[in-house]
Amino acid sequence: MCERPKDNDYSKTVRVVGTQTLETETVRFEWPEFDLQVGDTAELSLLNDGTGDPPSNVRRSSESPQNLFSHPGLAGEVLSVVSDFESRLMQMLDKSKAIESAEEHKRFALAVGYVLAQLGDSLLSPIYRRHKELVPDGLKGELL
């Protein structure tokens, strides 16, 4: 259920989704949605492993149109540049902690965290999804 008055959205929808996290790929499964009305009853039964209703949609992270770089060498070069940048930011974070007030340092740390999250979302994950051989061991089995 959601209530978003600004969007005039007051939907009552049942959604069933599943996520399979493989070593270097994430697979998302979606089943048909059902709209409910006041007074409706929804019942969900969890069955044993085996045959069930097939999903209506299956998306694999390796097939995402947002994935980057067909050339693995270029992908690896970007990963190296990002790694160097992250390392330098962490050095600056240490320097900030030693020089700046606690409040200034906290603001800078939050800004660095935002930049690192954006690097992950916008560069790293799109490369890892397309180039499984470049996924670091520490990220294998994580959502991509």
VOFI-443836 format. One record per atom (N, C-alpha, C): x, y, z; atom name; chain. Coordinates in steps of 0.02 Angstrom, whole numbers, padded with zeros to 5 digits. Layout:
VOFI-443836
       c1       c2       c3   atom   mol
        X        Y        Z     CA     A
...
//
This chain:
VOFI-443836
       c1       c2       c3   atom   mol
    00042   -00058    00000      N     A
    00000    00000    00000     CA     A
    00045    00062    00000      C     A
    00023    00111   -00035      N     A
    00060    00174   -00032     CA     A
    00011    00232   -00033      C     A
    00033    00285   -00001      N     A
   -00007    00346    00001     CA     A
    00040    00404   -00015      C     A
    00035    00429   -00076      N     A
    00076    00485   -00099     CA     A
    00030    00540   -00125      C     A
    00006    00582   -00080      N     A
   -00042    00634   -00101     CA     A
   -00015    00680   -00155      C     A
    00050    00696   -00153      N     A
    00078    00741   -00204     CA     A
    00073    00712   -00274      C     A
    00077    00644   -00278      N     A
    00072    00610   -00343     CA     A
    00002    00584   -00356      C     A
   -00044    00597   -00311      N     A
   -00113    00572   -00315     CA     A
   -00112    00495   -00322      C     A
   -00068    00463   -00284      N     A
   -00060    00390   -00286     CA     A
   -00081    00361   -00219      C     A
   -00135    00324   -00220      N     A
   -00161    00291   -00160     CA     A
   -00173    00217   -00177      C     A
   -00122    00184   -00203      N     A
   -00131    00116   -00228     CA     A
   -00129    00064   -00173      C     A
   -00163    00011   -00185      N     A
   -00164   -00048   -00142     CA     A
   -00147   -00106   -00188      C     A
   -00083   -00121   -00195      N     A
   -00060   -00170   -00243     CA     A
   -00019   -00223   -00208      C     A
   -00030   -00286   -00227      N     A
    00011   -00341   -00203     CA     A
    00065   -00353   -00256      C     A
    00128   -00352   -00234      N     A
    00184   -00366   -00278     CA     A
    00225   -00422   -00246      C     A
    00243   -00471   -00287      N     A
    00288   -00524   -00264     CA     A
    00349   -00522   -00308      C     A
    00407   -00513   -00277      N     A
    00470   -00512   -00313     CA     A
    00519   -00557   -00278      C     A
    00569   -00579   -00315      N     A
    00621   -00621   -00286     CA     A
    00688   -00598   -00313      C     A
    00740   -00608   -00274      N     A
    00807   -00590   -00294     CA     A
    00852   -00650   -00282      C     A
    00889   -00668   -00333      N     A
    00939   -00722   -00327     CA     A
    01007   -00689   -00335      C     A
    01048   -00694   -00284      N     A
    01114   -00664   -00285     CA     A
    01165   -00720   -00298      C     A
    01190   -00721   -00359      N     A
    01240   -00769   -00379     CA     A
    01309   -00739   -00365      C     A
    01361   -00776   -00379      N     A
    01428   -00752   -00363     CA     A
    01444   -00686   -00398      C     A
    01428   -00680   -00463      N     A
    01446   -00619   -00499     CA     A
    01386   -00592   -00538      C     A
    01325   -00609   -00518      N     A
    01266   -00583   -00552     CA     A
    01207   -00584   -00504      C     A
    01163   -00536   -00514      N     A
    01100   -00533   -00477     CA     A
    01043   -00544   -00526      C     A
    00996   -00587   -00507      N     A
    00938   -00600   -00549     CA     A
    00876   -00579   -00509      C     A
    00833   -00539   -00541      N     A
    00772   -00515   -00508     CA     A
    00712   -00547   -00543      C     A
    00667   -00575   -00504      N     A
    00607   -00608   -00530     CA     A
    00546   -00567   -00507      C     A
    00499   -00558   -00553      N     A
    00437   -00522   -00536     CA     A
    00378   -00563   -00560      C     A
    00326   -00565   -00519      N     A
    00264   -00598   -00536     CA     A
    00210   -00546   -00547      C     A
    00155   -00564   -00580      N     A
    00103   -00514   -00593     CA     A
    00079   -00479   -00530      C     A
    00064   -00415   -00537      N     A
    00038   -00374   -00481     CA     A
   -00038   -00380   -00480      C     A
   -00066   -00372   -00420      N     A
   -00139   -00373   -00413     CA     A
   -00161   -00313   -00372      C     A
   -00209   -00276   -00398      N     A
   -00237   -00220   -00361     CA     A
   -00291   -00245   -00314      C     A
   -00293   -00218   -00254      N     A
   -00341   -00237   -00204     CA     A
   -00389   -00180   -00189      C     A
   -00446   -00197   -00165      N     A
   -00495   -00148   -00142     CA     A
   -00508   -00160   -00068      C     A
   -00535   -00110   -00034      N     A
   -00551   -00117    00037     CA     A
   -00597   -00178    00045      C     A
   -00579   -00221    00093      N     A
   -00619   -00281    00106     CA     A
   -00591   -00343    00073      C     A
   -00546   -00336    00024      N     A
   -00516   -00394   -00008     CA     A
   -00471   -00430    00042      C     A
   -00463   -00495    00031      N     A
   -00418   -00535    00071     CA     A
   -00364   -00563    00025      C     A
   -00302   -00556    00044      N     A
   -00246   -00583    00006     CA     A
   -00213   -00638    00048      C     A
   -00202   -00696    00017      N     A
   -00172   -00752    00052     CA     A
   -00110   -00774    00014      C     A
   -00056   -00785    00049      N     A
    00006   -00807    00019     CA     A
    00026   -00873    00050      C     A
    00040   -00922    00009      N     A
    00062   -00988    00033     CA     A
    00132   -01000    00008      C     A
    00177   -01016    00054      N     A
    00245   -01033    00036     CA     A
    00248   -01108    00025      C     A
    00267   -01128   -00035      N     A
    00268   -01199   -00054     CA     A
    00339   -01226   -00047      C     A
    00344   -01292   -00046      N     A
    00410   -01324   -00048     CA     A
    00444   -01309   -00114      C     A
    00509   -01318   -00116      N     A
    00546   -01309   -00179     CA     A
    00515   -01353   -00233      C     A
    00513   -01327   -00293      N     A
    00486   -01365   -00349     CA     A
    00451   -01319   -00397      C     A
    00408   -01347   -00437      N     A
    00372   -01310   -00488     CA     A
    00321   -01263   -00457      C     A
    00319   -01202   -00482      N     A
    00271   -01152   -00460     CA     A
    00252   -01109   -00519      C     A
    00217   -01055   -00506      N     A
    00200   -01009   -00560     CA     A
    00264   -00975   -00584      C     A
    00276   -00975   -00649      N     A
    00336   -00942   -00674     CA     A
    00330   -00866   -00666      C     A
    00386   -00832   -00657      N     A
    00384   -00759   -00652     CA     A
    00363   -00728   -00719      C     A
    00333   -00669   -00715      N     A
    00313   -00634   -00777     CA     A
    00371   -00595   -00805      C     A
    00423   -00583   -00764      N     A
    00480   -00544   -00787     CA     A
    00543   -00569   -00751      C     A
    00597   -00578   -00788      N     A
    00661   -00597   -00759     CA     A
    00713   -00548   -00786      C     A
    00749   -00516   -00740      N     A
    00801   -00469   -00761     CA     A
    00868   -00491   -00732      C     A
    00918   -00495   -00774      N     A
    00985   -00513   -00753     CA     A
    01029   -00451   -00753      C     A
    01068   -00443   -00700      N     A
    01111   -00384   -00696     CA     A
    01160   -00380   -00755      C     A
    01181   -00437   -00781      N     A
    01229   -00436   -00837     CA     A
    01198   -00410   -00902      C     A
    01131   -00405   -00904      N     A
    01097   -00383   -00965     CA     A
    01071   -00311   -00960      C     A
    01088   -00277   -00906      N     A
    01064   -00209   -00895     CA     A
    01090   -00162   -00949      C     A
    01047   -00120   -00978      N     A
    01070   -00072   -01029     CA     A
    01115   -00018   -01000      C     A
    01118   -00011   -00933      N     A
    01162    00039   -00902     CA     A
    01233    00013   -00891      C     A
    01246   -00051   -00908      N     A
    01314   -00077   -00899     CA     A
    01362   -00040   -00944      C     A
    01425   -00036   -00922      N     A
    01475    00005   -00957     CA     A
    01530   -00036   -00988      C     A
    01555   -00012   -01044      N     A
    01616   -00033   -01078     CA     A
    01614   -00104   -01106      C     A
    01613   -00107   -01171      N     A
    01618   -00172   -01204     CA     A
    01689   -00198   -01203      C     A
    01738   -00153   -01199      N     A
    01808   -00171   -01199     CA     A
    01833   -00182   -01128      C     A
    01853   -00243   -01109      N     A
    01874   -00256   -01040     CA     A
    01935   -00217   -01019      C     A
    01980   -00201   -01066      N     A
    02040   -00162   -01048     CA     A
    02022   -00093   -01025      C     A
    01975   -00061   -01060      N     A
    01953    00006   -01041     CA     A
    01916    00003   -00974      C     A
    01876   -00048   -00964      N     A
    01841   -00056   -00900     CA     A
    01891   -00062   -00843      C     A
    01943   -00102   -00853      N     A
    01994   -00110   -00801     CA     A
    02032   -00046   -00787      C     A
    02043   -00007   -00839      N     A
    02077    00058   -00831     CA     A
    02035    00105   -00788      C     A
    01971    00107   -00801      N     A
    01926    00150   -00761     CA     A
    01926    00127   -00689      C     A
    01924    00061   -00677      N     A
    01926    00035   -00608     CA     A
    01990    00057   -00573      C     A
    02046    00057   -00608      N     A
    02109    00078   -00579     CA     A
    02107    00152   -00561      C     A
    02080    00194   -00605      N     A
    02075    00266   -00592     CA     A
    02030    00278   -00531      C     A
    01974    00242   -00528      N     A
    01928    00250   -00471     CA     A
    01962    00228   -00406      C     A
    01999    00174   -00409      N     A
    02035    00150   -00349     CA     A
    02085    00202   -00325      C     A
    02122    00231   -00371      N     A
    02170    00284   -00351     CA     A
    02134    00343   -00321      C     A
    02079    00364   -00352      N     A
    02040    00420   -00326     CA     A
    02013    00406   -00256      C     A
    01986    00345   -00246      N     A
    01960    00326   -00180     CA     A
    02016    00328   -00128      C     A
    02074    00303   -00146      N     A
    02131    00303   -00100     CA     A
    02151    00374   -00081      C     A
    02152    00418   -00130      N     A
    02170    00488   -00115     CA     A
    02117    00522   -00072      C     A
    02053    00507   -00085      N     A
    02000    00535   -00042     CA     A
    02008    00511    00030      C     A
    02025    00447    00039      N     A
    02033    00421    00107     CA     A
    02092    00455    00142      C     A
    02145    00470    00105      N     A
    02201    00507    00133     CA     A
    02179    00577    00155      C     A
    02139    00609    00113      N     A
    02113    00675    00131     CA     A
    02067    00672    00191      C     A
    02030    00617    00197      N     A
    01987    00608    00255     CA     A
    02028    00604    00319      C     A
    02083    00566    00316      N     A
    02128    00562    00374     CA     A
    02157    00631    00391      C     A
    02177    00668    00340      N     A
    02205    00734    00350     CA     A
    02153    00782    00380      C     A
    02092    00777    00355      N     A
    02038    00819    00381     CA     A
    02026    00805    00455      C     A
    02028    00741    00473      N     A
    02016    00723    00543     CA     A
    02070    00753    00589      C     A
    02131    00757    00563      N     A
    02186    00783    00604     CA     A
    02186    00860    00607      C     A
    02159    00893    00557      N     A
    02165    00966    00552     CA     A
    02100    01002    00568      C     A
    02044    00977    00543      N     A
    01980    01012    00548     CA     A
    01946    00999    00615      C     A
    01898    01041    00631      N     A
    01857    01029    00691     CA     A
    01815    00967    00678      C     A
    01788    00938    00731      N     A
    01748    00877    00725     CA     A
    01688    00889    00679      C     A
    01656    00948    00686      N     A
    01598    00963    00644     CA     A
    01616    00970    00570      C     A
    01671    01005    00556      N     A
    01694    01012    00487     CA     A
    01712    00944    00457      C     A
    01748    00905    00497      N     A
    01768    00839    00474     CA     A
    01707    00795    00459      C     A
    01657    00799    00502      N     A
    01596    00760    00491     CA     A
    01562    00779    00425      C     A
    01558    00844    00411      N     A
    01528    00866    00347     CA     A
    01568    00840    00288      C     A
    01634    00843    00293      N     A
    01676    00818    00239     CA     A
    01668    00742    00232      C     A
    01666    00707    00287      N     A
    01658    00634    00285     CA     A
    01592    00615    00251      C     A
    01539    00652    00266      N     A
    01475    00638    00233     CA     A
    01479    00651    00158      C     A
    01513    00705    00139      N     A
    01521    00720    00068     CA     A
    01562    00665    00033      C     A
    01615    00642    00065      N     A
    01655    00587    00037     CA     A
    01613    00524    00030      C     A
    01574    00510    00080      N     A
    01529    00451    00077     CA     A
    01481    00455    00019      C     A
    01454    00514    00007      N     A
    01408    00524   -00050     CA     A
    01444    00512   -00116      C     A
    01504    00540   -00122      N     A
    01543    00532   -00184     CA     A
    01560    00459   -00196      C     A
    01581    00423   -00144      N     A
    01598    00353   -00151     CA     A
    01537    00311   -00170      C     A
    01479    00327   -00141      N     A
    01418    00291   -00159     CA     A
    01400    00303   -00232      C     A
    01407    00365   -00255      N     A
    01393    00380   -00325     CA     A
    01442    00345   -00372      C     A
    01505    00342   -00353      N     A
    01554    00306   -00394     CA     A
    01533    00232   -00400      C     A
    01511    00203   -00345      N     A
    01489    00134   -00346     CA     A
    01429    00124   -00391      C     A
    01379    00168   -00383      N     A
    01317    00161   -00422     CA     A
    01327    00177   -00495      C     A
    01367    00228   -00510      N     A
    01372    00253   -00578     CA     A
    01429    00224   -00619      C     A
    01482    00201   -00587      N     A
    01539    00174   -00624     CA     A
    01555    00101   -00606      C     A
    01565    00087   -00542      N     A
    01589    00021   -00524     CA     A
    01538   -00034   -00539      C     A
    01478   -00028   -00512      N     A
    01427   -00080   -00524     CA     A
    01412   -00091   -00598      C     A
    01404   -00038   -00638      N     A
    01393   -00049   -00710     CA     A
    01451   -00085   -00745      C     A
    01511   -00077   -00720      N     A
    01568   -00113   -00749     CA     A
    01568   -00185   -00724      C     A
    01558   -00195   -00659      N     A
    01558   -00263   -00632     CA     A
    01503   -00306   -00662      C     A
    01444   -00275   -00674      N     A
    01389   -00314   -00703     CA     A
    01406   -00341   -00772      C     A
    01445   -00303   -00809      N     A
    01461   -00324   -00878     CA     A
    01525   -00366   -00881      C     A
    01570   -00355   -00835      N     A
    01635   -00389   -00836     CA     A
    01644   -00429   -00771      C     A
    01615   -00487   -00769      N     A
    01616   -00529   -00709     CA     A
    01687   -00545   -00686      C     A
    01733   -00548   -00735      N     A
    01802   -00565   -00718     CA     A
    01836   -00510   -00678      C     A
    01807   -00449   -00677      N     A
    01836   -00393   -00640     CA     A
    01807   -00384   -00570      C     A
    01756   -00424   -00553      N     A
    01725   -00417   -00487     CA     A
    01775   -00441   -00434      C     A
    01792   -00398   -00386      N     A
    01838   -00418   -00333     CA     A
    01808   -00474   -00290      C     A
    01850   -00517   -00263      N     A
    01826   -00572   -00221     CA     A
    01779   -00548   -00166      C     A
    01795   -00492   -00136      N     A
    01755   -00466   -00080     CA     A
    01685   -00446   -00100      C     A
    01671   -00435   -00165      N     A
    01605   -00416   -00188     CA     A
    01567   -00474   -00218      C     A
    01599   -00531   -00228      N     A
    01565   -00588   -00258     CA     A
    01510   -00611   -00210      C     A
    01451   -00622   -00238      N     A
    01393   -00642   -00198     CA     A
    01354   -00583   -00171      C     A
    01373   -00522   -00188      N     A
    01337   -00462   -00167     CA     A
    01290   -00440   -00224      C     A
    01241   -00398   -00207      N     A
    01196   -00371   -00258     CA     A
    01235   -00328   -00307      C     A
    01224   -00341   -00371      N     A
    01256   -00299   -00422     CA     A
    01202   -00265   -00461      C     A
//
